[in-house]
Amino acid sequence: MVKKLRQGTLCVQAGYKAKNGEPIELPIIQSTTFKYDDSEEMAKLFDLEKEGYFYTRLQNPTNDAVAAKICTLEGGVGAMLTSSGQAANFYAMFNICQAGDHFITSNEIYGGTYNLFGVTMKKLGIECTFVSPEASDEEIQAAFRPNTKAVFGETISNPGCAVFDIERFAKIAHKNGVPLIVDNTFATPVNCRPFEWGADIVTHSTTKYMDGMATQVGGCVVDSGNFDWLAHAEKFPGLCTPDESYHGLTYVKAFGKMGYMTKLVAQLMRDLGSIPAPQNSFLLNMGLQTLHLRMAQHCKNAQKVAEFLNANDKVAWVHYCGLPTDKYYALGQKYLPNGSCGVIAFGLKGTRETAIKWMDSLEMINIVTHVADARTCVLHPASHTHRQLSDEQLREAGVAPDLIRLSVGIEDVEDILDDIKQALEKI
């Protein structure tokens, strides 16, 4: 008997298992509500005294099956899907923070998350301190305050491709009695499982590699179940004191290791409602079934492209942790020994106009806002997603003004290289 299934098998099989006579593919339960014959039974569902479905904003069988698959891939105890990766990061942090609280985050993170944390959440009374992922232990420690509730980072940063030292940041976070939250979007659990290095909560933009085909926008929050909330009860009253909206129920006392996740669903999703459509979750599951195959091809192609760019005279610099010359190579070998992802950050010799001319000369590679799907695509953040920022602000966010984000797809690598070469010849 197979005792422990490997990641490739879990990508295909986890989350949903058809019973006798049932459909082999995960059904789409496209219904807002669920019928009960007994009023008392539904009352127990509302009081969290019984498990079951009654309204899709809280739980839906299709959504839950896909969340369970991602949870299994990450090695967690519970997971919840959201309508976007942005929602996943907000929910993960807001579940333990309230007005007057503070958290610490790497400054090498996706621009949307940078703005969410530094601007929007500040309007809610929650402040953050940005630190470099290369900061010393002493510098990181100096950022902590009595009201600090979490530390955040990205396994591989978007768009700079910095590798986050999960184990080091986890030790510092735990020393201060707070959890480490890691956005594992680019690596995916196929190439890195942050819980194995001390992370407590993992988030994903499932829009990226997990979907893989640019068909749905979604996110996911996964809890390891390892952080002892009660040991630091004074820091986390939302989890460790009674919730009057559920008749005085205390989440971690009532649900143990599932306390964080139960609060996330029963309180935050109940009140804020950032749910994915079951149809979207079905599409996500289709992508997950080939995740292990696609990630291997993304990494194989990206390694060849990175090596080509690194040797080209028109290229000023390349960031890809698969290159032995990359400053994150050692961390990449530690956390991502089987490959990182398909995203490469690089700069061309010249000006912003040089980067724009090169991109405009591409014939097969797509200029799009999206990243991390089957097609090779490219973006110049300073001209597109971050165009409102000055060069100084770009650097503060860990984005070089000349940075080009190249997301290498799963096409034939020679075709990808041919397009890059012919565009380089035109600058």
Rosetta blueprint (number, residue, H / E / L):
1 M L
2 V L
3 K L
4 K L
5 L L
6 R L
7 Q H
8 G H
9 T H
10 L H
11 C H
12 V H
13 Q H
14 A L
15 G L
16 Y L
17 K L
18 A L
19 K L
20 N L
21 G L
22 E L
23 P L
24 I L
25 E L
26 L L
27 P L
28 I L
29 I L
30 Q L
31 S L
32 T L
33 T E
34 F L
35 K L
36 Y L
37 D L
38 D L
39 S H
40 E H
41 E H
42 M H
43 A H
44 K H
45 L H
46 F H
47 D L
48 L L
49 E L
50 K L
51 E L
52 G L
53 Y L
54 F L
55 Y E
56 T L
57 R L
58 L L
59 Q L
60 N L
61 P H
62 T H
63 N H
64 D H
65 A H
66 V H
67 A H
68 A H
69 K H
70 I H
71 C H
72 T H
73 L H
74 E H
75 G L
76 G L
77 V L
78 G E
79 A E
80 M E
81 L E
82 T E
83 S L
84 S L
85 G H
86 Q H
87 A H
88 A H
89 N H
90 F H
91 Y H
92 A H
93 M H
94 F H
95 N L
96 I L
97 C L
98 Q L
99 A L
100 G L
101 D L
102 H E
103 F E
104 I E
105 T E
106 S E
107 N L
108 E L
109 I L
110 Y L
111 G H
112 G H
113 T H
114 Y H
115 N H
116 L H
117 F H
118 G H
119 V H
120 T H
121 M H
122 K H
123 K H
124 L L
125 G L
126 I L
127 E E
128 C E
129 T E
130 F E
131 V E
132 S L
133 P L
134 E L
135 A L
136 S L
137 D H
138 E H
139 E H
140 I H
141 Q H
142 A H
143 A L
144 F L
145 R L
146 P L
147 N L
148 T E
149 K E
150 A E
151 V E
152 F E
153 G E
154 E E
155 T L
156 I E
157 S L
158 N L
159 P L
160 G L
161 C L
162 A L
163 V E
164 F L
165 D L
166 I H
167 E H
168 R H
169 F H
170 A H
171 K H
172 I H
173 A H
174 H H
175 K H
176 N L
177 G L
178 V L
179 P L
180 L E
181 I E
182 V E
183 D E
184 N L
185 T L
186 F L
187 A L
188 T H
189 P H
190 V H
191 N H
192 C L
193 R L
194 P H
195 F H
196 E H
197 W H
198 G L
199 A L
200 D L
201 I E
202 V E
203 T E
204 H E
205 S E
206 T L
207 T L
208 K L
209 Y L
210 M L
211 D L
212 G L
213 M L
214 A L
215 T L
216 Q L
217 V L
218 G L
219 G E
220 C E
221 V E
222 V E
223 D E
224 S L
225 G L
226 N L
227 F L
228 D L
229 W L
230 L H
231 A H
232 H H
233 A L
234 E L
235 K L
236 F L
237 P H
238 G H
239 L H
240 C H
241 T L
242 P L
243 D E
244 E H
245 S H
246 Y H
247 H L
248 G L
249 L E
250 T L
251 Y H
252 V H
253 K H
254 A H
255 F H
256 G H
257 K H
258 M H
259 G H
260 Y H
261 M H
262 T H
263 K H
264 L H
265 V H
266 A H
267 Q H
268 L H
269 M H
270 R H
271 D H
272 L H
273 G L
274 S L
275 I L
276 P L
277 A L
278 P H
279 Q H
280 N H
281 S H
282 F H
283 L H
284 L H
285 N H
286 M H
287 G H
288 L H
289 Q L
290 T L
291 L H
292 H H
293 L H
294 R H
295 M H
296 A H
297 Q H
298 H H
299 C H
300 K H
301 N H
302 A H
303 Q H
304 K H
305 V H
306 A H
307 E H
308 F H
309 L H
310 N H
311 A H
312 N L
313 D L
314 K L
315 V E
316 A E
317 W E
318 V E
319 H E
320 Y L
321 C L
322 G L
323 L L
324 P L
325 T L
326 D L
327 K L
328 Y L
329 Y H
330 A H
331 L H
332 G H
333 Q H
334 K H
335 Y H
336 L L
337 P L
338 N L
339 G L
340 S L
341 C L
342 G L
343 V E
344 I E
345 A E
346 F E
347 G E
348 L E
349 K L
350 G L
351 T L
352 R H
353 E H
354 T H
355 A H
356 I H
357 K H
358 W H
359 M H
360 D H
361 S L
362 L L
363 E L
364 M L
365 I L
366 N E
367 I E
368 V L
369 T L
370 H L
371 V L
372 A L
373 D L
374 A L
375 R L
376 T L
377 C E
378 V E
379 L E
380 H L
381 P L
382 A L
383 S L
384 H L
385 T L
386 H L
387 R L
388 Q L
389 L L
390 S L
391 D H
392 E H
393 Q H
394 L H
395 R H
396 E H
397 A L
398 G L
399 V L
400 A L
401 P L
402 D L
403 L L
404 I E
405 R E
406 L E
407 S E
408 V L
409 G L
410 I L
411 E L
412 D L
413 V H
414 E H
415 D H
416 I H
417 L H
418 D H
419 D H
420 I H
421 K H
422 Q H
423 A H
424 L H
425 E L
426 K L
427 I L
